[in-house]
């Protein structure tokens, strides 16, 4: 987040957020397609990169959003931002957990291997998340004119 904040001050929100979104999308696709074959060292490296990319997204988005508000609405905007972010985290975890269990159970019907069913379900969930992230790239590109 510190690196993202420093880049935000120098470059503005658009390039920092775009780098973060593209990076987190690529890492999520890599995780999806290497879920069963990756080493612990590669997994740790990918998760560190994922965390850095997350810092490139959260701080600039929050700062850009709050800077767009009139001064008298910044405190309410900050509260709304925090509540919305926490609610989306909870909703996302619940939906992805339901999706995982649903996919795992459907794979268990065709195979009795619980481990393999779980791995395939995790891969499918990662792919869906990566697709959602990829869909967000044009949205960030579209918003660039508002941030420059």
C-alpha positions, 0 to 999 in steps of 0.5 A: 500500500505504501508503494501504491500511495507513493506512485499515486502521488507521482502518477495519479490514480489511473496508471497505478490502479491499471497496473494493479488490476492487470497484475492481479488478473495475470497472477490469478490466472497463473494460480488457476492454471497451476493450482496442482503443479506449483511449488511452495516457493512459486506459490509464495511469490505469486501471493506476494505479487498478488498482495502488492497488486492489491495495494496498488488498487485499494489505496488509489481507489480510496484516495481518488474516490474521497478526493472526488467528494466535497470536503463536507462529505469526506467523512461520510464517504470514508465510512461508506467506503469502509462499510461497502468494502467489508460487505463486498468481502463478506459477500464474495467469500460466501458466494465463492464458498458456495460456488466451490462446494457446488462445483466440488460436489458436482465433480464428486458425482463423476469421480470418487476422488475427493482431493481431485474434485476439490482441486478442480473446483478450486481451479474453476473458482480461480478462473471465474475470479480471474475472468471477473478481474479481466472484465474490470480492466476495460472499466478501469480504462473507461474511468481514466478520463475522470482521474486525469 
